[in-house]
């Protein structure tokens, strides 16, 4: 029996899984989310909130609020990182060091605090390591 890779999901993975505008990215996001036997997925409250906001406001065909709320509830059994003041301070320092937004640094530091090996996201330089975290773009060709 092999150990599942502990993997943090960025918002874009969840959004593409429900966005009809890009069928290729939707299929890749759905396949990744279906790989729970290979991955121990982790989220943070930031990701859940961003998903809800984007899914109900920014998609070409926004999800009904009740649908998005039900999806957030369905994701609740996944591991969810607690974001506290110490994590925000670490993210602020990393944002300066890595020259990125606080929100992106908070994703990386949340993943690190949860013991993740990888972050699945299209929002970072792919296959780059940030501290102990490796970022993989699941939508790259």
N, C-alpha and C positions, 0 to 999 in steps of 0.2 A: 504494500500500500504506500503510495507516495503522498507527501505532504502537499496540501494546496498552497499555492502562492498567495500570500496576503497582499491584496491589491486595493488601492484607493481609487474610487471612481470620481472623476471630475464631472461637473454639471453637463458638459457637452455630450457625454456618453448617454446620459439619461434623456436629454432633450432629443438627440437624434433617434432614439428608440421609439419616440412618439411622433416625430416630424415626418409628414408625408411628402414634404417638398424635395427631399433627397433620398430616393429609394435605395441607392447603393450604401449610403451612410447608415440608413435605418437598418438595413440587413446586417451590416457589420456590428452595429450597436446591439441589435437583438441577439446575434450569435455570441458576442462577448458576454452579455448578461445571462445567457443560457449556459455558460461554462462554469457553473457553480461547483461542479465536481473538481475543477482544476484551480479555482480561485476562491479564496475567503475574502469576499468583498467588504470594504469599509467605506463609510460616508462620514460627513460631518453635518451639523445643523446648517452651516453655510450652504452646502451643496443642496440639501433638501429645500431650503428657502429660495435659492437661485433657480432650481428646477421649477418650483411652483410659479415663480414670477415670470420666467421665460415662457413656460408652457401655456400660461393663461393670458399672456400679453404680447409676446414677440413672434410667435409662429405665424406663418401665412394663414393657417386655419387654427386659431387658438383653441386649446382644450377648454371645455366647460370647467368652471372652478371646482365643482363637485367631483369631476373626474380626476383632476389634478390632485385634489385633496385625498382622494381614495388611493392614488398612486403613491403619494407620500406615505400614507398609512401602510401600504403594502411593502414599502422599502424599510419600514421601521424594524423588522426582525434582523436586518443586517447590523453589523457592528457600527455604532455611531460614536464618533470621537466627541468628548466633552471639550468645548472651547472655553478656556478660562483666561484670566488676565496674563498669566505667565506665558501661555501659548501665543497670545496677541503680541506680547513684548518680543518673544523670539521671532515671530513673523515680521515684525517691524524692523528688527535688526537684519534679518535675512533679506527683506525687500531692498534695504539700502545696499547690502553686500552684493546681491545678485542683480541689482538694477531692474527691479520688476515691481508691479503693484503689490500693495499690502494683501489684497485678496488672493493673488496667485501665490505669494509666499505663505499665506495662511493655509492654502491647500497643501503645499509641500510639507510644512511643519506639522499639520494635522496628521498627514500620512505617516510622517516619521514618529510622532508620538504614539501612534497606534501600532507601531512595529511593522509597517508595510515595507515590502521590497520594491514595489513599483506603483506608479501613478499612471492610470490610463487617461490620457487627455490629448487634445490636438492643440492646446494653448501654450505649449512650451517647446523649446528646442528638443527635437526627438532624440532618443537614446543618449541624452546628456544626464549626468549624475548631478544631483543637488544634495550635497551631504551624503547620506546613506540611501537616498531615494533615486531610483532610475525612472525616467519618464519614457513611456512608450505611447506613440500615436497609433491607436487601433484603426484609424481611417487612412493611414498612409498606404500608398500603392505597394 
